Amino acid sequence: MELLLIGERYSQNLGDALLCECLANICKKMYPDSVLHELDISGKQGYGYKNEQTGIAKNKKIKSILKKILSLYFSNVLRTYDLSKEIKRIKLAKIKYAIFSGGSLFMDYFALQIFILIKILSWNNIPVIFNCIGLSELKSNDKINLYLLRYAVNHKIVISVTIRDGIDYFKENIFSRTDLIIEKTLDPAFELKDYYTINNTIAIKKIGIGIMDIRSINKTGYITINEATYILVIKCIIKILRKLNLDFEFFTNGLVDDQKYAEYICKILKEKEKMSERPLQPTDIVNNVVRYSRIISFRLHSLIVATSLGIPSIGFIWENKVKEFAYLIGNSYFINFHDDVINQLEKSLKWLLNEKLEVSFPKNIKLTSEHIESLRLNRT
């Protein structure tokens, strides 16, 4: 049996790459005789791939100018061009199932690519599984992207859809089929302990502070924070930790913009020596997080990794998916920027730094492996 796994396989936000690796490992364990083919939904060929090899824009200066002028449209053209090239290398006639790996794929940014993939897969009569997909940055007034996603998820070749977050919006605005039951499942990264060697001996017992680029936070529209507030929050964290004689370190999920912003914050706060190295592979995120005794972070997958490893954590709610995650693990100490953030932060850190704190793993929700197993993909 040959399977095609589709996702943000080579995203520099390595949390997305991690979940793709976890799903691949789940499939390998469940179907040891299967052959797996992985396809990056943006047509990337590796973590350093910048779409610079396309025939559209080999010249960096031309690409830079065009990107500024055409912005998202140009990005879509580039990614669609690269995706079309990458899918041609796969012998679709041999593929038995295509699985969208998960993460925030139901969003404006990927709507066109998902639509095109469903078209191509339908021409080849390949059944499709949407696994643990999240909704993000999906504007209800964007009729074109909503149409593309509705067409894709309601297509007859789709045999299973599970959702990570945003399930109510998905049911009300996108999904209309009555022959499939939509379930909520856990992100594949919740199962990372089954597939990665966890080296607890490298723990440094510091508090990890996960940084995210402020522009990425604000562009979602869920919240808007200014840089002064952002820096004030980080200063408050440092002040509390130093008062308790606790060491700390800044880290990111690998995205270049996040890393640059974290380094910028460290420079402003004169804490350059507290910046960890940028992770370059999905395993680096796991190895980073396992080093810390506690984390407080923006990026969702650093929080998922921490929960999977039994490391207490709190997050900043910058999008609905983080709010849903907090509810999922029964943690009421996640910080909402809509309210008195400093007062919340003091209470949340007091809770986080409790020595007897235990991490709660989500209950009564299927693991990705449980759902994939229930589909019995290897049946004849």
VOPAGU-2260 file (C-alpha; in pm, 1 decimal, decimal comma):
REM VOPAGU-2260
SITE   aa  ch    i         X         Y         Z
SITE  MET   A    0       0,0       0,0       0,0
SITE  GLU   A    1     132,6     342,7     -98,6
SITE  LEU   A    2      21,0     652,1      94,9
SITE  LEU   A    3      61,7    1018,9       8,3
SITE  LEU   A    4     102,6    1244,9     313,6
SITE  ILE   A    5      35,9    1613,7     247,8
SITE  GLY   A    6     115,0    1898,5     485,2
SITE  GLU   A    7     356,7    2173,9     579,7
SITE  ARG   A    8     635,8    1919,3     570,3
SITE  TYR   A    9     915,6    2171,0     525,7
SITE  SER   A   10     771,9    2468,0     711,2
SITE  GLN   A   11    1033,6    2670,4     898,0
SITE  ASN   A   12     777,6    2684,8    1176,4
SITE  LEU   A   13     901,0    2343,0    1277,4
SITE  GLY   A   14     592,9    2259,5    1482,5
SITE  ASP   A   15     410,8    2195,9    1153,7
SITE  ALA   A   16     696,9    1982,0    1026,4
SITE  LEU   A   17     697,5    1791,1    1355,5
SITE  LEU   A   18     333,0    1690,7    1326,2
SITE  CYS   A   19     397,5    1573,4     968,5
SITE  GLU   A   20     684,5    1356,6    1093,2
SITE  CYS   A   21     467,7    1221,1    1375,1
SITE  LEU   A   22     190,7    1122,2    1134,0
SITE  ALA   A   23     444,5     954,6     905,4
SITE  ASN   A   24     576,3     756,5    1203,1
SITE  ILE   A   25     223,0     660,0    1305,3
SITE  CYS   A   26     152,9     529,3     953,7
SITE  LYS   A   27     485,0     341,7     938,8
SITE  LYS   A   28     413,2     170,6    1269,9
SITE  MET   A   29      54,0      87,8    1179,1
SITE  TYR   A   30     125,5     -23,7     823,5
SITE  PRO   A   31     490,2    -142,8     825,3
SITE  ASP   A   32     472,4    -272,4     468,7
SITE  SER   A   33     339,4      55,3     328,5
SITE  VAL   A   34     536,1     301,0     114,3
SITE  LEU   A   35     502,9     663,9     222,1
SITE  HIS   A   36     535,2     962,4      -9,2
SITE  GLU   A   37     547,3    1309,2     147,0
SITE  LEU   A   38     434,2    1625,2     -30,5
SITE  ASP   A   39     486,1    1975,5     104,7
SITE  ILE   A   40     167,1    2171,6      39,0
SITE  SER   A   41     371,0    2473,0     -75,4
SITE  GLY   A   42     593,0    2264,5    -300,9
SITE  LYS   A   43     903,7    2305,8     -85,5
SITE  GLN   A   44    1188,1    2057,5    -115,4
SITE  GLY   A   45    1359,1    2121,5     219,2
SITE  TYR   A   46    1370,9    2351,6     521,2
SITE  GLY   A   47    1592,2    2606,2     347,7
SITE  TYR   A   48    1392,4    2605,8      26,1
SITE  LYS   A   49    1284,2    2956,3     -74,8
SITE  ASN   A   50    1100,3    2896,4    -404,5
SITE  GLU   A   51    1407,0    3041,2    -576,0
SITE  GLN   A   52    1445,7    2750,3    -815,7
SITE  THR   A   53    1122,7    2812,2   -1003,1
SITE  GLY   A   54    1119,4    2934,4   -1358,2
SITE  ILE   A   55     896,8    3221,6   -1250,1
SITE  ALA   A   56    1156,5    3404,3   -1043,6
SITE  LYS   A   57    1515,8    3284,2   -1059,7
SITE  ASN   A   58    1641,1    3638,2   -1018,2
SITE  LYS   A   59    1627,7    3740,8    -650,3
SITE  LYS   A   60    1590,2    4111,2    -726,0
SITE  ILE   A   61    1301,6    4052,7    -964,1
SITE  LYS   A   62    1139,9    3820,8    -710,5
SITE  SER   A   63    1176,5    4080,5    -435,6
SITE  ILE   A   64    1019,1    4357,0    -643,7
SITE  LEU   A   65     735,7    4136,8    -767,1
SITE  LYS   A   66     665,8    4009,9    -417,7
SITE  LYS   A   67     626,8    4362,6    -284,6
SITE  ILE   A   68     395,4    4455,6    -569,5
SITE  LEU   A   69     184,0    4143,8    -587,5
SITE  SER   A   70     216,6    4032,4    -224,7
SITE  LEU   A   71     -14,7    3741,4    -143,0
SITE  TYR   A   72    -116,2    3689,6    -505,7
SITE  PHE   A   73     244,8    3638,4    -608,7
SITE  SER   A   74     302,5    3406,3    -313,0
SITE  ASN   A   75       5,0    3197,6    -422,4
SITE  VAL   A   76     134,1    3179,9    -779,4
SITE  LEU   A   77     479,8    3070,9    -665,0
SITE  ARG   A   78     354,2    2810,8    -420,6
SITE  THR   A   79     103,5    2671,4    -669,6
SITE  TYR   A   80     371,0    2650,7    -937,9
SITE  ASP   A   81     609,3    2467,5    -705,7
SITE  LEU   A   82     333,9    2237,4    -580,8
SITE  SER   A   83     239,9    2140,2    -936,4
SITE  LYS   A   84     604,3    2052,8   -1006,2
SITE  GLU   A   85     640,7    1845,2    -690,1
SITE  ILE   A   86     324,1    1643,5    -737,3
SITE  LYS   A   87     439,7    1541,9   -1084,3
SITE  ARG   A   88     725,3    1342,6    -930,6
SITE  ILE   A   89     473,3    1118,1    -753,2
SITE  LYS   A   90     323,0     826,6    -944,7
SITE  LEU   A   91     -35,9     890,8    -846,5
SITE  ALA   A   92    -158,8     572,4   -1013,6
SITE  LYS   A   93       7,4     376,2    -730,9
SITE  ILE   A   94    -130,8     586,2    -442,6
SITE  LYS   A   95    -406,8     415,1    -246,2
SITE  TYR   A   96    -488,1     701,7      -4,3
SITE  ALA   A   97    -390,2    1065,8      37,4
SITE  ILE   A   98    -379,8    1204,2     391,1
SITE  PHE   A   99    -361,9    1573,4     478,2
SITE  SER   A  100    -140,1    1558,8     785,8
SITE  GLY   A  101    -294,9    1827,3    1004,7
SITE  GLY   A  102    -212,4    2170,5    1137,9
SITE  SER   A  103    -385,6    2494,6    1042,1
SITE  LEU   A  104    -444,4    2403,5     678,4
SITE  PHE   A  105    -802,7    2529,9     658,1
SITE  MET   A  106    -702,8    2891,1     606,7
SITE  ASP   A  107    -697,8    3147,4     327,2
SITE  TYR   A  108    -326,1    3090,6     270,9
SITE  PHE   A  109    -372,7    2725,9     165,0
SITE  ALA   A  110    -722,9    2732,3      13,8
SITE  LEU   A  111    -606,4    2735,4    -349,0
SITE  GLN   A  112    -347,7    2461,5    -295,1
SITE  ILE   A  113    -600,8    2233,9    -120,9
SITE  PHE   A  114    -852,6    2293,2    -402,7
SITE  ILE   A  115    -595,4    2206,8    -671,4
SITE  LEU   A  116    -481,8    1894,8    -486,4
SITE  ILE   A  117    -837,5    1769,6    -448,3
SITE  LYS   A  118    -891,3    1823,4    -820,0
SITE  ILE   A  119    -578,2    1627,6    -911,5
SITE  LEU   A  120    -651,6    1350,0    -661,3
SITE  SER   A  121   -1008,7    1318,1    -788,3
SITE  TRP   A  122    -886,2    1276,6   -1146,2
SITE  ASN   A  123    -687,9     979,3   -1017,9
SITE  ASN   A  124    -971,8     843,8    -798,2
SITE  ILE   A  125    -761,3     860,6    -481,9
SITE  PRO   A  126    -959,8     864,1    -153,4
SITE  VAL   A  127    -868,0    1157,2      73,1
SITE  ILE   A  128    -842,1    1185,3     451,1
SITE  PHE   A  129    -826,0    1523,4     623,9
SITE  ASN   A  130    -652,7    1444,4     951,9
SITE  CYS   A  131    -680,6    1669,7    1257,8
SITE  ILE   A  132    -701,4    1994,3    1061,2
SITE  GLY   A  133    -714,4    2332,4    1232,5
SITE  LEU   A  134    -888,9    2650,2    1117,2
SITE  SER   A  135    -687,1    2969,7    1112,8
SITE  GLU   A  136    -703,9    3313,2     952,1
SITE  LEU   A  137   -1014,1    3220,2     754,7
SITE  LYS   A  138   -1210,2    3531,2     666,9
SITE  SER   A  139   -1583,1    3466,5     629,2
SITE  ASN   A  140   -1612,3    3754,3     379,6
SITE  ASP   A  141   -1351,2    3600,0     149,5
SITE  LYS   A  142   -1598,4    3424,3     -78,2
SITE  ILE   A  143   -1337,2    3282,3    -314,9
SITE  ASN   A  144   -1135,3    3098,6     -51,0
SITE  LEU   A  145   -1448,2    2979,2     127,7
SITE  TYR   A  146   -1573,5    2839,6    -202,0
SITE  LEU   A  147   -1242,7    2663,4    -266,7
SITE  LEU   A  148   -1240,7    2501,1      78,3
SITE  ARG   A  149   -1607,8    2406,2      61,3
SITE  TYR   A  150   -1551,6    2240,3    -274,0
SITE  ALA   A  151   -1249,6    2052,4    -141,3
SITE  VAL   A  152   -1382,7    1915,4     188,1
SITE  ASN   A  153   -1723,7    1825,8      48,2
SITE  HIS   A  154   -1585,2    1640,0    -253,2
SITE  LYS   A  155   -1696,7    1279,7    -291,9
SITE  ILE   A  156   -1337,6    1147,9    -276,5
SITE  VAL   A  157   -1308,5    1267,1      85,9
SITE  ILE   A  158   -1372,4     966,0     309,2
SITE  SER   A  159   -1281,1    1109,9     650,9
SITE  VAL   A  160   -1247,9    1450,6     816,7
SITE  THR   A  161   -1122,0    1511,7    1168,7
SITE  ILE   A  162   -1069,9    1857,1    1318,4
SITE  ARG   A  163    -817,7    1988,0    1570,5
SITE  ASP   A  164    -986,2    2321,8    1643,9
SITE  GLY   A  165   -1264,8    2540,1    1507,2
SITE  ILE   A  166   -1503,8    2248,7    1464,1
SITE  ASP   A  167   -1821,2    2455,5    1520,8
SITE  TYR   A  168   -1725,4    2711,9    1255,6
SITE  PHE   A  169   -1628,1    2429,5    1022,8
SITE  LYS   A  170   -1967,3    2261,2    1055,0
SITE  GLU   A  171   -2162,5    2583,2    1018,9
SITE  ASN   A  172   -1971,4    2747,4     734,6
SITE  ILE   A  173   -1775,3    2489,7     536,6
SITE  PHE   A  174   -1886,0    2127,9     571,0
SITE  SER   A  175   -2225,7    2029,7     431,4
SITE  ARG   A  176   -2211,1    1654,3     371,3
SITE  THR   A  177   -2441,8    1434,2     577,1
SITE  ASP   A  178   -2272,1    1099,7     509,7
SITE  LEU   A  179   -1958,7    1169,1     718,3
SITE  ILE   A  180   -1927,1    1218,2    1092,6
SITE  ILE   A  181   -1689,0    1498,9    1186,2
SITE  GLU   A  182   -1476,2    1425,4    1492,4
SITE  LYS   A  183   -1228,5    1621,7    1696,7
SITE  THR   A  184    -892,6    1445,2    1732,8
SITE  LEU   A  185    -560,0    1522,6    1895,0
SITE  ASP   A  186    -269,6    1664,2    1697,6
SITE  PRO   A  187     -21,8    1390,4    1591,1
SITE  ALA   A  188     249,0    1567,9    1792,9
SITE  PHE   A  189      73,4    1453,5    2111,4
SITE  GLU   A  190     219,3    1110,4    2031,6
SITE  LEU   A  191     579,0    1219,2    1978,8
SITE  LYS   A  192     707,2    1022,4    2280,7
SITE  ASP   A  193     629,0     700,9    2091,6
SITE  TYR   A  194     858,4     793,1    1803,8
SITE  TYR   A  195    1138,6    1014,8    1933,2
SITE  THR   A  196    1421,8     936,8    2170,3
SITE  ILE   A  197    1376,7    1181,9    2456,1
SITE  ASN   A  198    1705,9    1274,3    2622,2
SITE  ASN   A  199    1612,0    1399,9    2969,4
SITE  THR   A  200    1976,2    1407,1    3074,0
SITE  ILE   A  201    2027,6    1736,2    2888,9
SITE  ALA   A  202    1769,2    1920,5    3098,2
SITE  ILE   A  203    1901,0    2256,8    3217,9
SITE  LYS   A  204    1612,3    2332,1    3455,8
SITE  LYS   A  205    1562,2    2678,7    3313,6
SITE  ILE   A  206    1229,1    2837,5    3230,8
SITE  GLY   A  207    1180,1    2849,5    2853,0
SITE  ILE   A  208    1019,3    3163,0    2710,2
SITE  GLY   A  209     885,5    3099,7    2359,7
SITE  ILE   A  210     884,6    3408,9    2138,6
SITE  MET   A  211     672,1    3480,2    1831,3
SITE  ASP   A  212     702,0    3767,5    1584,3
SITE  ILE   A  213     455,6    4042,2    1679,6
SITE  ARG   A  214     352,4    4089,3    1315,5
SITE  SER   A  215     239,2    3725,8    1296,1
SITE  ILE   A  216      35,1    3776,0    1612,7
SITE  ASN   A  217    -140,0    4087,9    1489,6
SITE  LYS   A  218    -214,1    3974,1    1135,7
SITE  THR   A  219    -462,6    3712,3    1256,9
SITE  GLY   A  220    -700,1    3984,6    1373,8
SITE  TYR   A  221    -784,6    3792,8    1691,9
SITE  ILE   A  222    -590,6    4041,7    1902,6
SITE  THR   A  223    -380,7    4349,9    1838,5
SITE  ILE   A  224     -91,2    4425,9    2068,5
SITE  ASN   A  225     170,1    4696,6    2041,9
SITE  GLU   A  226     538,3    4641,9    2092,2
SITE  ALA   A  227     545,6    4836,3    2418,0
SITE  THR   A  228     294,4    4590,4    2567,8
SITE  TYR   A  229     486,0    4292,8    2429,9
SITE  ILE   A  230     812,3    4411,3    2584,4
SITE  LEU   A  231     638,2    4499,0    2911,9
SITE  VAL   A  232     506,9    4140,9    2934,4
SITE  ILE   A  233     853,1    3992,1    2874,5
SITE  LYS   A  234    1006,1    4230,8    3129,4
SITE  CYS   A  235     744,3    4125,1    3382,9
SITE  ILE   A  236     827,1    3757,1    3327,2
SITE  ILE   A  237    1198,5    3821,3    3372,2
SITE  LYS   A  238    1141,3    4029,9    3685,2
SITE  ILE   A  239     933,6    3756,7    3850,8
SITE  LEU   A  240    1180,3    3482,5    3757,8
SITE  ARG   A  241    1479,6    3677,4    3882,2
SITE  LYS   A  242    1301,1    3757,4    4206,5
SITE  LEU   A  243    1266,6    3381,1    4259,9
SITE  ASN   A  244    1629,6    3318,6    4153,7
SITE  LEU   A  245    1513,1    3117,4    3853,4
SITE  ASP   A  246    1715,2    3110,2    3533,7
SITE  PHE   A  247    1549,9    3142,2    3192,9
SITE  GLU   A  248    1614,1    3119,8    2819,4
SITE  PHE   A  249    1436,5    3246,0    2507,3
SITE  PHE   A  250    1353,9    3002,3    2227,5
SITE  THR   A  251    1150,0    2980,9    1905,9
SITE  ASN   A  252     990,8    2714,0    1687,0
SITE  GLY   A  253    1241,6    2787,1    1412,4
SITE  LEU   A  254    1059,5    3039,5    1194,0
SITE  VAL   A  255    1311,1    3299,8    1075,4
SITE  ASP   A  256    1083,2    3593,6    1158,8
SITE  ASP   A  257    1030,5    3457,4    1510,8
SITE  GLN   A  258    1402,5    3406,7    1562,2
SITE  LYS   A  259    1487,7    3756,7    1440,3
SITE  TYR   A  260    1221,6    3909,4    1662,7
SITE  ALA   A  261    1341,4    3709,5    1962,4
SITE  GLU   A  262    1697,0    3830,6    1900,8
SITE  TYR   A  263    1563,1    4185,0    1868,6
SITE  ILE   A  264    1381,3    4153,4    2202,5
SITE  CYS   A  265    1697,0    4015,6    2365,8
SITE  LYS   A  266    1895,9    4309,5    2231,1
SITE  ILE   A  267    1646,8    4564,6    2367,4
SITE  LEU   A  268    1640,6    4394,8    2707,7
SITE  LYS   A  269    2019,1    4344,0    2706,5
SITE  GLU   A  270    1971,6    3968,8    2742,1
SITE  LYS   A  271    2159,5    3846,3    2432,3
SITE  GLU   A  272    2321,6    3560,5    2621,4
SITE  LYS   A  273    1974,4    3422,8    2702,2
SITE  MET   A  274    1886,9    3343,7    2338,6
SITE  SER   A  275    1896,3    2976,0    2243,8
SITE  GLU   A  276    2008,7    2861,1    1900,1
SITE  ARG   A  277    1749,9    2849,5    1625,9
SITE  PRO   A  278    1611,7    2496,5    1575,2
SITE  LEU   A  279    1668,4    2366,7    1222,7
SITE  GLN   A  280    1492,6    2028,2    1231,3
SITE  PRO   A  281    1167,5    1909,8    1396,3
SITE  THR   A  282    1366,8    1705,7    1648,5
SITE  ASP   A  283    1535,4    2029,1    1760,2
SITE  ILE   A  284    1202,6    2157,3    1898,4
SITE  VAL   A  285    1162,7    1843,0    2104,6
SITE  ASN   A  286    1523,9    1862,9    2224,6
SITE  ASN   A  287    1480,2    2231,9    2309,8
SITE  VAL   A  288    1158,9    2197,1    2508,8
SITE  VAL   A  289    1271,1    1887,8    2702,3
SITE  ARG   A  290    1560,7    2092,4    2842,3
SITE  TYR   A  291    1325,9    2322,2    3034,5
SITE  SER   A  292    1151,5    2260,0    3364,5
SITE  ARG   A  293     864,2    2491,6    3260,5
SITE  ILE   A  294     772,9    2692,0    2951,4
SITE  ILE   A  295     565,5    2998,1    2876,2
SITE  SER   A  296     514,4    3040,9    2504,9
SITE  PHE   A  297     316,9    3183,5    2213,3
SITE  ARG   A  298     348,9    2908,6    1952,0
SITE  LEU   A  299      96,2    2625,7    1983,4
SITE  HIS   A  300     326,1    2336,0    1901,6
SITE  SER   A  301     578,8    2426,8    2168,2
SITE  LEU   A  302     287,2    2395,1    2413,1
SITE  ILE   A  303     177,3    2064,3    2258,9
SITE  VAL   A  304     533,0    1930,7    2281,7
SITE  ALA   A  305     556,9    2038,9    2646,9
SITE  THR   A  306     225,5    1871,2    2730,9
SITE  SER   A  307     332,5    1553,1    2550,5
SITE  LEU   A  308     653,9    1546,1    2753,0
SITE  GLY   A  309     479,9    1619,0    3084,2
SITE  ILE   A  310     636,6    1966,2    3114,9
SITE  PRO   A  311     408,6    2228,8    3275,2
SITE  SER   A  312     332,2    2522,3    3047,8
SITE  ILE   A  313     118,5    2828,7    2996,5
SITE  GLY   A  314      55,0    3008,0    2671,0
SITE  PHE   A  315     -49,6    3344,6    2537,7
SITE  ILE   A  316    -387,1    3342,0    2363,5
SITE  TRP   A  317    -321,6    3518,3    2032,0
SITE  GLU   A  318    -560,8    3306,1    1826,6
SITE  ASN   A  319    -862,6    3088,2    1892,9
SITE  LYS   A  320    -662,0    2766,5    1848,1
SITE  VAL   A  321    -453,0    2848,6    2156,5
SITE  LYS   A  322    -770,1    2921,4    2354,0
SITE  GLU   A  323    -913,8    2584,3    2248,5
SITE  PHE   A  324    -589,9    2411,2    2343,6
SITE  ALA   A  325    -600,3    2564,4    2692,0
SITE  TYR   A  326    -956,2    2436,3    2733,9
SITE  LEU   A  327    -852,2    2095,6    2594,7
SITE  ILE   A  328    -588,5    2044,5    2864,8
SITE  GLY   A  329    -801,3    2204,8    3137,2
SITE  ASN   A  330    -560,5    2494,4    3194,7
SITE  SER   A  331    -729,4    2818,7    3298,5
SITE  TYR   A  332    -398,8    3002,9    3339,8
SITE  PHE   A  333    -336,5    3084,1    2974,6
SITE  ILE   A  334    -298,4    3459,7    2928,1
SITE  ASN   A  335    -554,7    3661,4    2735,5
SITE  PHE   A  336    -438,1    3998,3    2604,3
SITE  HIS   A  337    -795,9    4125,6    2604,9
SITE  ASP   A  338    -783,5    4155,8    2984,2
SITE  ASP   A  339    -538,9    4291,5    3244,7
SITE  VAL   A  340    -238,6    4107,6    3107,8
SITE  ILE   A  341       9,3    4190,7    3385,8
SITE  ASN   A  342    -227,5    4085,8    3663,5
SITE  GLN   A  343    -300,1    3762,1    3474,7
SITE  LEU   A  344      68,5    3703,0    3418,6
SITE  GLU   A  345     152,7    3728,3    3788,3
SITE  LYS   A  346    -119,9    3479,8    3881,8
SITE  SER   A  347     -31,4    3243,7    3596,4
SITE  LEU   A  348     339,1    3237,8    3676,2
SITE  LYS   A  349     262,4    3171,1    4042,4
SITE  TRP   A  350      65,4    2866,3    3931,8
SITE  LEU   A  351     326,1    2757,3    3674,7
SITE  LEU   A  352     614,6    2772,6    3920,1
SITE  ASN   A  353     444,2    2552,6    4178,7
SITE  GLU   A  354     681,9    2260,8    4239,2
SITE  LYS   A  355     401,1    2006,3    4281,6
SITE  LEU   A  356     233,4    2094,9    3953,1
SITE  GLU   A  357     109,4    1803,8    3741,2
SITE  VAL   A  358      44,6    1816,7    3368,0
SITE  SER   A  359    -299,9    1714,3    3247,2
SITE  PHE   A  360    -314,3    1517,9    2919,8
SITE  PRO   A  361    -636,9    1563,0    2717,6
SITE  LYS   A  362    -901,9    1302,3    2793,0
SITE  ASN   A  363   -1194,5    1153,9    2601,4
SITE  ILE   A  364   -1058,6    1266,8    2262,5
SITE  LYS   A  365    -919,6    1025,7    2005,5
SITE  LEU   A  366    -550,1    1018,8    1929,9
SITE  THR   A  367    -459,5    1049,0    1563,2
SITE  SER   A  368    -330,1     689,5    1570,1
SITE  GLU   A  369    -662,7     564,8    1707,1
SITE  HIS   A  370    -855,0     735,3    1430,5
SITE  ILE   A  371    -620,5     622,5    1152,2
SITE  GLU   A  372    -640,5     267,3    1285,8
SITE  SER   A  373   -1022,0     281,0    1286,1
SITE  LEU   A  374   -1018,0     358,5     912,1
SITE  ARG   A  375    -850,3      21,9     839,6
SITE  LEU   A  376    -669,2     156,2     537,2
SITE  ASN   A  377    -500,2    -173,4     459,2
SITE  ARG   A  378    -823,4    -362,7     415,4
SITE  THR   A  379    -862,7    -522,3      72,9
